[in-house]
Amino acid sequence: MSKAEYEAAVAAFLRTKGVTRCPTVCAVPTQAIVAEADRAAYRDYVAAQEAARAEKLKTLQQMLRLAPLPPV
């Protein structure tokens, strides 16, 4: 397989699977230098996940009429 064929195959895989980057780059410690844009994107992702978790907890508490839990 030539380099051009390999790159075309990888590009086709990424297009069909929707993969844009290795998730472990942002999830585990690394010795590599991670671009600031990737770190910012990961921080945004974590913040969105936390906000969704808090909203889900708030909704559940309202449904069950429980006292709010202290912040973590």
CHARMM internal coordinates of N, CA and C (Angstrom, degrees):
IC EDIT
DIST 1 N 1 CA 1.4573
DIST 1 CA 1 C 1.5288
ANGL 1 N 1 CA 1 C 107.17
DIST 1 C 2 N 1.3017
ANGL 1 CA 1 C 2 N 115.80
DIHE 1 N 1 CA 1 C 2 N 128.03
DIST 2 N 2 CA 1.4620
ANGL 1 C 2 N 2 CA 120.00
DIHE 1 CA 1 C 2 N 2 CA 179.99
DIST 2 CA 2 C 1.5291
ANGL 2 N 2 CA 2 C 109.93
DIHE 1 C 2 N 2 CA 2 C -76.59
DIST 2 C 3 N 1.3122
ANGL 2 CA 2 C 3 N 115.56
DIHE 2 N 2 CA 2 C 3 N 166.13
DIST 3 N 3 CA 1.4611
ANGL 2 C 3 N 3 CA 120.03
DIHE 2 CA 2 C 3 N 3 CA 179.15
DIST 3 CA 3 C 1.5294
ANGL 3 N 3 CA 3 C 110.73
DIHE 2 C 3 N 3 CA 3 C -62.00
DIST 3 C 4 N 1.3203
ANGL 3 CA 3 C 4 N 117.31
DIHE 3 N 3 CA 3 C 4 N -39.90
DIST 4 N 4 CA 1.4669
ANGL 3 C 4 N 4 CA 121.10
DIHE 3 CA 3 C 4 N 4 CA 179.45
DIST 4 CA 4 C 1.5275
ANGL 4 N 4 CA 4 C 110.92
DIHE 3 C 4 N 4 CA 4 C -64.62
DIST 4 C 5 N 1.3469
ANGL 4 CA 4 C 5 N 116.95
DIHE 4 N 4 CA 4 C 5 N -41.50
DIST 5 N 5 CA 1.4687
ANGL 4 C 5 N 5 CA 120.52
DIHE 4 CA 4 C 5 N 5 CA 178.12
DIST 5 CA 5 C 1.5279
ANGL 5 N 5 CA 5 C 110.57
DIHE 4 C 5 N 5 CA 5 C -64.93
DIST 5 C 6 N 1.3329
ANGL 5 CA 5 C 6 N 115.71
DIHE 5 N 5 CA 5 C 6 N -41.57
DIST 6 N 6 CA 1.4613
ANGL 5 C 6 N 6 CA 120.50
DIHE 5 CA 5 C 6 N 6 CA 178.89
DIST 6 CA 6 C 1.5299
ANGL 6 N 6 CA 6 C 110.49
DIHE 5 C 6 N 6 CA 6 C -61.02
DIST 6 C 7 N 1.3265
ANGL 6 CA 6 C 7 N 116.18
DIHE 6 N 6 CA 6 C 7 N -48.80
DIST 7 N 7 CA 1.4610
ANGL 6 C 7 N 7 CA 120.10
DIHE 6 CA 6 C 7 N 7 CA -179.86
DIST 7 CA 7 C 1.5249
ANGL 7 N 7 CA 7 C 111.55
DIHE 6 C 7 N 7 CA 7 C -62.51
DIST 7 C 8 N 1.3256
ANGL 7 CA 7 C 8 N 117.38
DIHE 7 N 7 CA 7 C 8 N -36.95
DIST 8 N 8 CA 1.4654
ANGL 7 C 8 N 8 CA 120.88
DIHE 7 CA 7 C 8 N 8 CA 177.60
DIST 8 CA 8 C 1.5245
ANGL 8 N 8 CA 8 C 110.46
DIHE 7 C 8 N 8 CA 8 C -66.84
DIST 8 C 9 N 1.3348
ANGL 8 CA 8 C 9 N 116.75
DIHE 8 N 8 CA 8 C 9 N -40.27
DIST 9 N 9 CA 1.4666
ANGL 8 C 9 N 9 CA 120.49
DIHE 8 CA 8 C 9 N 9 CA 179.23
DIST 9 CA 9 C 1.5258
ANGL 9 N 9 CA 9 C 110.76
DIHE 8 C 9 N 9 CA 9 C -65.72
DIST 9 C 10 N 1.3169
ANGL 9 CA 9 C 10 N 116.90
DIHE 9 N 9 CA 9 C 10 N -42.77
DIST 10 N 10 CA 1.4648
ANGL 9 C 10 N 10 CA 120.56
DIHE 9 CA 9 C 10 N 10 CA 178.58
DIST 10 CA 10 C 1.5240
ANGL 10 N 10 CA 10 C 110.15
DIHE 9 C 10 N 10 CA 10 C -64.55
DIST 10 C 11 N 1.3184
ANGL 10 CA 10 C 11 N 117.52
DIHE 10 N 10 CA 10 C 11 N -44.17
DIST 11 N 11 CA 1.4628
ANGL 10 C 11 N 11 CA 120.99
DIHE 10 CA 10 C 11 N 11 CA 179.05
DIST 11 CA 11 C 1.5272
ANGL 11 N 11 CA 11 C 111.16
DIHE 10 C 11 N 11 CA 11 C -61.65
DIST 11 C 12 N 1.3275
ANGL 11 CA 11 C 12 N 117.30
DIHE 11 N 11 CA 11 C 12 N -40.66
DIST 12 N 12 CA 1.4683
ANGL 11 C 12 N 12 CA 120.69
DIHE 11 CA 11 C 12 N 12 CA 178.31
DIST 12 CA 12 C 1.5210
ANGL 12 N 12 CA 12 C 110.62
DIHE 11 C 12 N 12 CA 12 C -64.62
DIST 12 C 13 N 1.3241
ANGL 12 CA 12 C 13 N 117.03
DIHE 12 N 12 CA 12 C 13 N -41.72
DIST 13 N 13 CA 1.4665
ANGL 12 C 13 N 13 CA 120.81
DIHE 12 CA 12 C 13 N 13 CA 178.49
DIST 13 CA 13 C 1.5257
ANGL 13 N 13 CA 13 C 110.31
DIHE 12 C 13 N 13 CA 13 C -61.83
DIST 13 C 14 N 1.3257
ANGL 13 CA 13 C 14 N 116.30
DIHE 13 N 13 CA 13 C 14 N -47.18
DIST 14 N 14 CA 1.4598
ANGL 13 C 14 N 14 CA 119.79
DIHE 13 CA 13 C 14 N 14 CA -179.16
DIST 14 CA 14 C 1.5191
ANGL 14 N 14 CA 14 C 111.35
DIHE 13 C 14 N 14 CA 14 C -62.97
DIST 14 C 15 N 1.3275
ANGL 14 CA 14 C 15 N 117.31
DIHE 14 N 14 CA 14 C 15 N -38.09
DIST 15 N 15 CA 1.4676
ANGL 14 C 15 N 15 CA 120.81
DIHE 14 CA 14 C 15 N 15 CA 178.53
DIST 15 CA 15 C 1.5208
ANGL 15 N 15 CA 15 C 111.04
DIHE 14 C 15 N 15 CA 15 C -65.03
DIST 15 C 16 N 1.3246
ANGL 15 CA 15 C 16 N 117.79
DIHE 15 N 15 CA 15 C 16 N -44.75
DIST 16 N 16 CA 1.4650
ANGL 15 C 16 N 16 CA 120.15
DIHE 15 CA 15 C 16 N 16 CA -175.62
DIST 16 CA 16 C 1.5191
ANGL 16 N 16 CA 16 C 112.43
DIHE 15 C 16 N 16 CA 16 C -76.06
DIST 16 C 17 N 1.3291
ANGL 16 CA 16 C 17 N 117.42
DIHE 16 N 16 CA 16 C 17 N -33.11
DIST 17 N 17 CA 1.4665
ANGL 16 C 17 N 17 CA 120.59
DIHE 16 CA 16 C 17 N 17 CA -177.93
DIST 17 CA 17 C 1.5198
ANGL 17 N 17 CA 17 C 112.89
DIHE 16 C 17 N 17 CA 17 C -90.84
DIST 17 C 18 N 1.3173
ANGL 17 CA 17 C 18 N 117.18
DIHE 17 N 17 CA 17 C 18 N -14.52
DIST 18 N 18 CA 1.4558
ANGL 17 C 18 N 18 CA 120.03
DIHE 17 CA 17 C 18 N 18 CA 179.71
DIST 18 CA 18 C 1.5160
ANGL 18 N 18 CA 18 C 113.90
DIHE 17 C 18 N 18 CA 18 C 74.71
DIST 18 C 19 N 1.2991
ANGL 18 CA 18 C 19 N 118.29
DIHE 18 N 18 CA 18 C 19 N 17.84
DIST 19 N 19 CA 1.4591
ANGL 18 C 19 N 19 CA 122.32
DIHE 18 CA 18 C 19 N 19 CA -179.96
DIST 19 CA 19 C 1.5225
ANGL 19 N 19 CA 19 C 108.20
DIHE 18 C 19 N 19 CA 19 C -82.73
DIST 19 C 20 N 1.3290
ANGL 19 CA 19 C 20 N 116.22
DIHE 19 N 19 CA 19 C 20 N 129.59
DIST 20 N 20 CA 1.4625
ANGL 19 C 20 N 20 CA 119.24
DIHE 19 CA 19 C 20 N 20 CA 179.40
DIST 20 CA 20 C 1.5159
ANGL 20 N 20 CA 20 C 112.64
DIHE 19 C 20 N 20 CA 20 C -113.39
DIST 20 C 21 N 1.3181
ANGL 20 CA 20 C 21 N 117.67
DIHE 20 N 20 CA 20 C 21 N -26.89
DIST 21 N 21 CA 1.4619
ANGL 20 C 21 N 21 CA 120.38
DIHE 20 CA 20 C 21 N 21 CA 177.80
DIST 21 CA 21 C 1.5209
ANGL 21 N 21 CA 21 C 108.62
DIHE 20 C 21 N 21 CA 21 C -161.71
DIST 21 C 22 N 1.2951
ANGL 21 CA 21 C 22 N 115.55
DIHE 21 N 21 CA 21 C 22 N 161.68
DIST 22 N 22 CA 1.4595
ANGL 21 C 22 N 22 CA 120.88
DIHE 21 CA 21 C 22 N 22 CA 178.78
DIST 22 CA 22 C 1.5270
ANGL 22 N 22 CA 22 C 108.71
DIHE 21 C 22 N 22 CA 22 C -71.28
DIST 22 C 23 N 1.3352
ANGL 22 CA 22 C 23 N 119.42
DIHE 22 N 22 CA 22 C 23 N 122.26
DIST 23 N 23 CA 1.4631
ANGL 22 C 23 N 23 CA 120.20
DIHE 22 CA 22 C 23 N 23 CA -177.35
DIST 23 CA 23 C 1.5226
ANGL 23 N 23 CA 23 C 113.33
DIHE 22 C 23 N 23 CA 23 C -65.75
DIST 23 C 24 N 1.3327
ANGL 23 CA 23 C 24 N 118.06
DIHE 23 N 23 CA 23 C 24 N -22.95
DIST 24 N 24 CA 1.4607
ANGL 23 C 24 N 24 CA 118.95
DIHE 23 CA 23 C 24 N 24 CA -179.11
DIST 24 CA 24 C 1.5147
ANGL 24 N 24 CA 24 C 111.84
DIHE 23 C 24 N 24 CA 24 C -70.31
DIST 24 C 25 N 1.3122
ANGL 24 CA 24 C 25 N 118.49
DIHE 24 N 24 CA 24 C 25 N -17.20
DIST 25 N 25 CA 1.4646
ANGL 24 C 25 N 25 CA 120.64
DIHE 24 CA 24 C 25 N 25 CA 177.97
DIST 25 CA 25 C 1.5185
ANGL 25 N 25 CA 25 C 109.95
DIHE 24 C 25 N 25 CA 25 C -59.85
DIST 25 C 26 N 1.3139
ANGL 25 CA 25 C 26 N 116.99
DIHE 25 N 25 CA 25 C 26 N -37.88
DIST 26 N 26 CA 1.4625
ANGL 25 C 26 N 26 CA 120.68
DIHE 25 CA 25 C 26 N 26 CA -177.42
DIST 26 CA 26 C 1.5246
ANGL 26 N 26 CA 26 C 112.86
DIHE 25 C 26 N 26 CA 26 C -97.05
DIST 26 C 27 N 1.3165
ANGL 26 CA 26 C 27 N 118.37
DIHE 26 N 26 CA 26 C 27 N -11.68
DIST 27 N 27 CA 1.4541
ANGL 26 C 27 N 27 CA 120.50
DIHE 26 CA 26 C 27 N 27 CA -170.75
DIST 27 CA 27 C 1.5190
ANGL 27 N 27 CA 27 C 114.61
DIHE 26 C 27 N 27 CA 27 C -100.16
DIST 27 C 28 N 1.2957
ANGL 27 CA 27 C 28 N 118.91
DIHE 27 N 27 CA 27 C 28 N -24.35
DIST 28 N 28 CA 1.4609
ANGL 27 C 28 N 28 CA 120.60
DIHE 27 CA 27 C 28 N 28 CA -176.96
DIST 28 CA 28 C 1.5225
ANGL 28 N 28 CA 28 C 110.06
DIHE 27 C 28 N 28 CA 28 C -127.73
DIST 28 C 29 N 1.3314
ANGL 28 CA 28 C 29 N 115.95
DIHE 28 N 28 CA 28 C 29 N 155.06
DIST 29 N 29 CA 1.4609
ANGL 28 C 29 N 29 CA 118.47
DIHE 28 CA 28 C 29 N 29 CA 177.18
DIST 29 CA 29 C 1.5271
ANGL 29 N 29 CA 29 C 110.97
DIHE 28 C 29 N 29 CA 29 C -58.98
DIST 29 C 30 N 1.2967
ANGL 29 CA 29 C 30 N 115.57
DIHE 29 N 29 CA 29 C 30 N 145.81
DIST 30 N 30 CA 1.4545
ANGL 29 C 30 N 30 CA 120.26
DIHE 29 CA 29 C 30 N 30 CA -178.16
DIST 30 CA 30 C 1.5180
ANGL 30 N 30 CA 30 C 109.47
DIHE 29 C 30 N 30 CA 30 C -143.71
DIST 30 C 31 N 1.3055
ANGL 30 CA 30 C 31 N 115.76
DIHE 30 N 30 CA 30 C 31 N 158.53
DIST 31 N 31 CA 1.4566
ANGL 30 C 31 N 31 CA 120.07
DIHE 30 CA 30 C 31 N 31 CA 175.56
DIST 31 CA 31 C 1.5228
ANGL 31 N 31 CA 31 C 110.24
DIHE 30 C 31 N 31 CA 31 C -92.39
DIST 31 C 32 N 1.2920
ANGL 31 CA 31 C 32 N 116.64
DIHE 31 N 31 CA 31 C 32 N -8.09
DIST 32 N 32 CA 1.4603
ANGL 31 C 32 N 32 CA 121.02
DIHE 31 CA 31 C 32 N 32 CA 179.55
DIST 32 CA 32 C 1.5230
ANGL 32 N 32 CA 32 C 109.70
DIHE 31 C 32 N 32 CA 32 C -77.74
DIST 32 C 33 N 1.2948
ANGL 32 CA 32 C 33 N 115.77
DIHE 32 N 32 CA 32 C 33 N 162.66
DIST 33 N 33 CA 1.4584
ANGL 32 C 33 N 33 CA 121.31
DIHE 32 CA 32 C 33 N 33 CA 175.49
DIST 33 CA 33 C 1.5259
ANGL 33 N 33 CA 33 C 107.08
DIHE 32 C 33 N 33 CA 33 C -92.77
DIST 33 C 34 N 1.3202
ANGL 33 CA 33 C 34 N 115.55
DIHE 33 N 33 CA 33 C 34 N 119.03
DIST 34 N 34 CA 1.4601
ANGL 33 C 34 N 34 CA 121.34
DIHE 33 CA 33 C 34 N 34 CA -179.00
DIST 34 CA 34 C 1.5258
ANGL 34 N 34 CA 34 C 107.83
DIHE 33 C 34 N 34 CA 34 C -94.43
DIST 34 C 35 N 1.2993
ANGL 34 CA 34 C 35 N 115.56
DIHE 34 N 34 CA 34 C 35 N 131.95
DIST 35 N 35 CA 1.4659
ANGL 34 C 35 N 35 CA 120.78
DIHE 34 CA 34 C 35 N 35 CA -178.22
DIST 35 CA 35 C 1.5242
ANGL 35 N 35 CA 35 C 110.62
DIHE 34 C 35 N 35 CA 35 C -60.08
DIST 35 C 36 N 1.3128
ANGL 35 CA 35 C 36 N 115.69
DIHE 35 N 35 CA 35 C 36 N 145.19
DIST 36 N 36 CA 1.4623
ANGL 35 C 36 N 36 CA 121.14
DIHE 35 CA 35 C 36 N 36 CA -179.91
DIST 36 CA 36 C 1.5299
ANGL 36 N 36 CA 36 C 111.15
DIHE 35 C 36 N 36 CA 36 C -58.93
DIST 36 C 37 N 1.3122
ANGL 36 CA 36 C 37 N 117.57
DIHE 36 N 36 CA 36 C 37 N -36.07
DIST 37 N 37 CA 1.4687
ANGL 36 C 37 N 37 CA 120.59
DIHE 36 CA 36 C 37 N 37 CA 179.03
DIST 37 CA 37 C 1.5242
ANGL 37 N 37 CA 37 C 110.86
DIHE 36 C 37 N 37 CA 37 C -62.64
DIST 37 C 38 N 1.3384
ANGL 37 CA 37 C 38 N 117.47
DIHE 37 N 37 CA 37 C 38 N -39.59
DIST 38 N 38 CA 1.4621
ANGL 37 C 38 N 38 CA 120.44
DIHE 37 CA 37 C 38 N 38 CA 178.20
DIST 38 CA 38 C 1.5222
ANGL 38 N 38 CA 38 C 110.82
DIHE 37 C 38 N 38 CA 38 C -68.86
DIST 38 C 39 N 1.3326
ANGL 38 CA 38 C 39 N 116.80
DIHE 38 N 38 CA 38 C 39 N -39.99
DIST 39 N 39 CA 1.4679
ANGL 38 C 39 N 39 CA 119.44
DIHE 38 CA 38 C 39 N 39 CA 178.11
DIST 39 CA 39 C 1.5191
ANGL 39 N 39 CA 39 C 110.49
DIHE 38 C 39 N 39 CA 39 C -64.45
DIST 39 C 40 N 1.3265
ANGL 39 CA 39 C 40 N 117.34
DIHE 39 N 39 CA 39 C 40 N -40.70
DIST 40 N 40 CA 1.4637
ANGL 39 C 40 N 40 CA 121.12
DIHE 39 CA 39 C 40 N 40 CA 178.54
DIST 40 CA 40 C 1.5270
ANGL 40 N 40 CA 40 C 110.39
DIHE 39 C 40 N 40 CA 40 C -65.29
DIST 40 C 41 N 1.3205
ANGL 40 CA 40 C 41 N 116.84
DIHE 40 N 40 CA 40 C 41 N -41.48
DIST 41 N 41 CA 1.4714
ANGL 40 C 41 N 41 CA 120.43
DIHE 40 CA 40 C 41 N 41 CA 178.38
DIST 41 CA 41 C 1.5203
ANGL 41 N 41 CA 41 C 110.39
DIHE 40 C 41 N 41 CA 41 C -62.68
DIST 41 C 42 N 1.3277
ANGL 41 CA 41 C 42 N 117.18
DIHE 41 N 41 CA 41 C 42 N -39.55
DIST 42 N 42 CA 1.4670
ANGL 41 C 42 N 42 CA 120.32
DIHE 41 CA 41 C 42 N 42 CA 179.13
DIST 42 CA 42 C 1.5302
ANGL 42 N 42 CA 42 C 110.38
DIHE 41 C 42 N 42 CA 42 C -67.51
DIST 42 C 43 N 1.3250
ANGL 42 CA 42 C 43 N 117.49
DIHE 42 N 42 CA 42 C 43 N -41.42
DIST 43 N 43 CA 1.4696
ANGL 42 C 43 N 43 CA 120.13
DIHE 42 CA 42 C 43 N 43 CA 177.34
DIST 43 CA 43 C 1.5269
ANGL 43 N 43 CA 43 C 110.32
DIHE 42 C 43 N 43 CA 43 C -61.08
DIST 43 C 44 N 1.3294
ANGL 43 CA 43 C 44 N 117.35
DIHE 43 N 43 CA 43 C 44 N -41.98
DIST 44 N 44 CA 1.4642
ANGL 43 C 44 N 44 CA 120.83
DIHE 43 CA 43 C 44 N 44 CA 177.67
DIST 44 CA 44 C 1.5224
ANGL 44 N 44 CA 44 C 110.98
DIHE 43 C 44 N 44 CA 44 C -62.68
DIST 44 C 45 N 1.3324
ANGL 44 CA 44 C 45 N 116.20
DIHE 44 N 44 CA 44 C 45 N -41.38
DIST 45 N 45 CA 1.4631
ANGL 44 C 45 N 45 CA 121.26
DIHE 44 CA 44 C 45 N 45 CA 179.22
DIST 45 CA 45 C 1.5243
ANGL 45 N 45 CA 45 C 110.38
DIHE 44 C 45 N 45 CA 45 C -62.02
DIST 45 C 46 N 1.3360
ANGL 45 CA 45 C 46 N 116.61
DIHE 45 N 45 CA 45 C 46 N -47.06
DIST 46 N 46 CA 1.4649
ANGL 45 C 46 N 46 CA 120.78
DIHE 45 CA 45 C 46 N 46 CA -179.30
DIST 46 CA 46 C 1.5247
ANGL 46 N 46 CA 46 C 110.10
DIHE 45 C 46 N 46 CA 46 C -63.04
DIST 46 C 47 N 1.3214
ANGL 46 CA 46 C 47 N 117.42
DIHE 46 N 46 CA 46 C 47 N -42.08
DIST 47 N 47 CA 1.4637
ANGL 46 C 47 N 47 CA 120.79
DIHE 46 CA 46 C 47 N 47 CA 178.93
DIST 47 CA 47 C 1.5280
ANGL 47 N 47 CA 47 C 111.14
DIHE 46 C 47 N 47 CA 47 C -62.76
DIST 47 C 48 N 1.3168
ANGL 47 CA 47 C 48 N 117.19
DIHE 47 N 47 CA 47 C 48 N -41.27
DIST 48 N 48 CA 1.4690
ANGL 47 C 48 N 48 CA 120.76
DIHE 47 CA 47 C 48 N 48 CA 178.94
DIST 48 CA 48 C 1.5239
ANGL 48 N 48 CA 48 C 110.79
DIHE 47 C 48 N 48 CA 48 C -65.99
DIST 48 C 49 N 1.3291
ANGL 48 CA 48 C 49 N 117.18
DIHE 48 N 48 CA 48 C 49 N -40.55
DIST 49 N 49 CA 1.4633
ANGL 48 C 49 N 49 CA 120.76
DIHE 48 CA 48 C 49 N 49 CA 178.59
DIST 49 CA 49 C 1.5303
ANGL 49 N 49 CA 49 C 110.18
DIHE 48 C 49 N 49 CA 49 C -64.17
DIST 49 C 50 N 1.3238
ANGL 49 CA 49 C 50 N 116.87
DIHE 49 N 49 CA 49 C 50 N -42.94
DIST 50 N 50 CA 1.4618
ANGL 49 C 50 N 50 CA 121.12
DIHE 49 CA 49 C 50 N 50 CA 179.60
DIST 50 CA 50 C 1.5264
ANGL 50 N 50 CA 50 C 110.80
DIHE 49 C 50 N 50 CA 50 C -65.14
DIST 50 C 51 N 1.3282
ANGL 50 CA 50 C 51 N 117.22
DIHE 50 N 50 CA 50 C 51 N -41.14
DIST 51 N 51 CA 1.4629
ANGL 50 C 51 N 51 CA 120.69
DIHE 50 CA 50 C 51 N 51 CA 178.21
DIST 51 CA 51 C 1.5306
ANGL 51 N 51 CA 51 C 110.67
DIHE 50 C 51 N 51 CA 51 C -63.63
DIST 51 C 52 N 1.3189
ANGL 51 CA 51 C 52 N 117.03
DIHE 51 N 51 CA 51 C 52 N -41.12
DIST 52 N 52 CA 1.4656
ANGL 51 C 52 N 52 CA 120.76
DIHE 51 CA 51 C 52 N 52 CA 178.41
DIST 52 CA 52 C 1.5251
ANGL 52 N 52 CA 52 C 110.62
DIHE 51 C 52 N 52 CA 52 C -65.27
DIST 52 C 53 N 1.3415
ANGL 52 CA 52 C 53 N 116.52
DIHE 52 N 52 CA 52 C 53 N -40.66
DIST 53 N 53 CA 1.4636
ANGL 52 C 53 N 53 CA 120.44
DIHE 52 CA 52 C 53 N 53 CA 178.60
DIST 53 CA 53 C 1.5243
ANGL 53 N 53 CA 53 C 110.44
DIHE 52 C 53 N 53 CA 53 C -63.93
DIST 53 C 54 N 1.3304
ANGL 53 CA 53 C 54 N 117.15
DIHE 53 N 53 CA 53 C 54 N -44.03
DIST 54 N 54 CA 1.4609
ANGL 53 C 54 N 54 CA 121.18
DIHE 53 CA 53 C 54 N 54 CA -179.71
DIST 54 CA 54 C 1.5290
ANGL 54 N 54 CA 54 C 110.87
DIHE 53 C 54 N 54 CA 54 C -64.83
DIST 54 C 55 N 1.3223
ANGL 54 CA 54 C 55 N 117.03
DIHE 54 N 54 CA 54 C 55 N -40.75
DIST 55 N 55 CA 1.4657
ANGL 54 C 55 N 55 CA 120.55
DIHE 54 CA 54 C 55 N 55 CA 178.66
DIST 55 CA 55 C 1.5282
ANGL 55 N 55 CA 55 C 110.95
DIHE 54 C 55 N 55 CA 55 C -64.77
DIST 55 C 56 N 1.3252
ANGL 55 CA 55 C 56 N 116.22
DIHE 55 N 55 CA 55 C 56 N -41.34
DIST 56 N 56 CA 1.4637
ANGL 55 C 56 N 56 CA 120.07
DIHE 55 CA 55 C 56 N 56 CA 178.50
DIST 56 CA 56 C 1.5317
ANGL 56 N 56 CA 56 C 110.29
DIHE 55 C 56 N 56 CA 56 C -63.18
DIST 56 C 57 N 1.3360
ANGL 56 CA 56 C 57 N 116.68
DIHE 56 N 56 CA 56 C 57 N -42.21
DIST 57 N 57 CA 1.4598
ANGL 56 C 57 N 57 CA 121.15
DIHE 56 CA 56 C 57 N 57 CA 178.69
DIST 57 CA 57 C 1.5232
ANGL 57 N 57 CA 57 C 110.48
DIHE 56 C 57 N 57 CA 57 C -64.49
DIST 57 C 58 N 1.3266
ANGL 57 CA 57 C 58 N 116.69
DIHE 57 N 57 CA 57 C 58 N -42.12
DIST 58 N 58 CA 1.4666
ANGL 57 C 58 N 58 CA 121.11
DIHE 57 CA 57 C 58 N 58 CA 179.11
DIST 58 CA 58 C 1.5240
ANGL 58 N 58 CA 58 C 110.65
DIHE 57 C 58 N 58 CA 58 C -61.60
DIST 58 C 59 N 1.3183
ANGL 58 CA 58 C 59 N 116.66
DIHE 58 N 58 CA 58 C 59 N -44.14
DIST 59 N 59 CA 1.4615
ANGL 58 C 59 N 59 CA 121.13
DIHE 58 CA 58 C 59 N 59 CA 179.00
DIST 59 CA 59 C 1.5248
ANGL 59 N 59 CA 59 C 110.84
DIHE 58 C 59 N 59 CA 59 C -62.49
DIST 59 C 60 N 1.3159
ANGL 59 CA 59 C 60 N 116.27
DIHE 59 N 59 CA 59 C 60 N -43.58
DIST 60 N 60 CA 1.4643
ANGL 59 C 60 N 60 CA 120.32
DIHE 59 CA 59 C 60 N 60 CA 179.16
DIST 60 CA 60 C 1.5212
ANGL 60 N 60 CA 60 C 110.71
DIHE 59 C 60 N 60 CA 60 C -63.07
DIST 60 C 61 N 1.3325
ANGL 60 CA 60 C 61 N 116.86
DIHE 60 N 60 CA 60 C 61 N -42.48
DIST 61 N 61 CA 1.4614
ANGL 60 C 61 N 61 CA 120.35
DIHE 60 CA 60 C 61 N 61 CA 178.96
DIST 61 CA 61 C 1.5213
ANGL 61 N 61 CA 61 C 110.94
DIHE 60 C 61 N 61 CA 61 C -62.74
DIST 61 C 62 N 1.3252
ANGL 61 CA 61 C 62 N 116.93
DIHE 61 N 61 CA 61 C 62 N -39.77
DIST 62 N 62 CA 1.4606
ANGL 61 C 62 N 62 CA 120.20
DIHE 61 CA 61 C 62 N 62 CA 178.75
DIST 62 CA 62 C 1.5217
ANGL 62 N 62 CA 62 C 110.79
DIHE 61 C 62 N 62 CA 62 C -65.95
DIST 62 C 63 N 1.3251
ANGL 62 CA 62 C 63 N 115.67
DIHE 62 N 62 CA 62 C 63 N -38.72
DIST 63 N 63 CA 1.4652
ANGL 62 C 63 N 63 CA 119.37
DIHE 62 CA 62 C 63 N 63 CA 179.50
DIST 63 CA 63 C 1.5215
ANGL 63 N 63 CA 63 C 110.50
DIHE 62 C 63 N 63 CA 63 C -65.55
DIST 63 C 64 N 1.2998
ANGL 63 CA 63 C 64 N 116.54
DIHE 63 N 63 CA 63 C 64 N -39.37
DIST 64 N 64 CA 1.4631
ANGL 63 C 64 N 64 CA 120.89
DIHE 63 CA 63 C 64 N 64 CA -177.21
DIST 64 CA 64 C 1.5239
ANGL 64 N 64 CA 64 C 112.44
DIHE 63 C 64 N 64 CA 64 C -93.58
DIST 64 C 65 N 1.3304
ANGL 64 CA 64 C 65 N 116.19
DIHE 64 N 64 CA 64 C 65 N -4.35
DIST 65 N 65 CA 1.4640
ANGL 64 C 65 N 65 CA 123.30
DIHE 64 CA 64 C 65 N 65 CA -179.57
DIST 65 CA 65 C 1.5220
ANGL 65 N 65 CA 65 C 111.80
DIHE 64 C 65 N 65 CA 65 C 55.04
DIST 65 C 66 N 1.3111
ANGL 65 CA 65 C 66 N 114.93
DIHE 65 N 65 CA 65 C 66 N 46.51
DIST 66 N 66 CA 1.4554
ANGL 65 C 66 N 66 CA 121.19
DIHE 65 CA 65 C 66 N 66 CA 177.71
DIST 66 CA 66 C 1.5191
ANGL 66 N 66 CA 66 C 109.90
DIHE 65 C 66 N 66 CA 66 C -93.68
DIST 66 C 67 N 1.3117
ANGL 66 CA 66 C 67 N 115.06
DIHE 66 N 66 CA 66 C 67 N 156.41
DIST 67 N 67 CA 1.4662
ANGL 66 C 67 N 67 CA 119.41
DIHE 66 CA 66 C 67 N 67 CA 173.83
DIST 67 CA 67 C 1.5213
ANGL 67 N 67 CA 67 C 108.40
DIHE 66 C 67 N 67 CA 67 C -68.71
DIST 67 C 68 N 1.3137
ANGL 67 CA 67 C 68 N 117.96
DIHE 67 N 67 CA 67 C 68 N 144.16
DIST 68 N 68 CA 1.4652
ANGL 67 C 68 N 68 CA 119.85
DIHE 67 CA 67 C 68 N 68 CA 179.97
DIST 68 CA 68 C 1.5225
ANGL 68 N 68 CA 68 C 111.52
DIHE 67 C 68 N 68 CA 68 C -62.65
DIST 68 C 69 N 1.3148
ANGL 68 CA 68 C 69 N 115.41
DIHE 68 N 68 CA 68 C 69 N 144.30
DIST 69 N 69 CA 1.4554
ANGL 68 C 69 N 69 CA 120.71
DIHE 68 CA 68 C 69 N 69 CA 177.04
DIST 69 CA 69 C 1.5204
ANGL 69 N 69 CA 69 C 109.10
DIHE 68 C 69 N 69 CA 69 C -78.24
DIST 69 C 70 N 1.3321
ANGL 69 CA 69 C 70 N 116.76
DIHE 69 N 69 CA 69 C 70 N 150.69
DIST 70 N 70 CA 1.4691
ANGL 69 C 70 N 70 CA 118.42
DIHE 69 CA 69 C 70 N 70 CA 177.12
DIST 70 CA 70 C 1.5209
ANGL 70 N 70 CA 70 C 110.13
DIHE 69 C 70 N 70 CA 70 C -65.55
DIST 70 C 71 N 1.3360
ANGL 70 CA 70 C 71 N 117.42
DIHE 70 N 70 CA 70 C 71 N 150.25
DIST 71 N 71 CA 1.4711
ANGL 70 C 71 N 71 CA 119.51
DIHE 70 CA 70 C 71 N 71 CA 179.67
DIST 71 CA 71 C 1.5182
ANGL 71 N 71 CA 71 C 111.06
DIHE 70 C 71 N 71 CA 71 C -63.17
DIST 71 C 72 N 1.3122
ANGL 71 CA 71 C 72 N 114.41
DIHE 71 N 71 CA 71 C 72 N 149.22
DIST 72 N 72 CA 1.4703
ANGL 71 C 72 N 72 CA 119.81
DIHE 71 CA 71 C 72 N 72 CA -178.35
DIST 72 CA 72 C 1.4938
ANGL 72 N 72 CA 72 C 110.06
DIHE 71 C 72 N 72 CA 72 C -95.49
END
COOR INIT
IC SEED 1 N 1 CA 1 C
IC BUILD
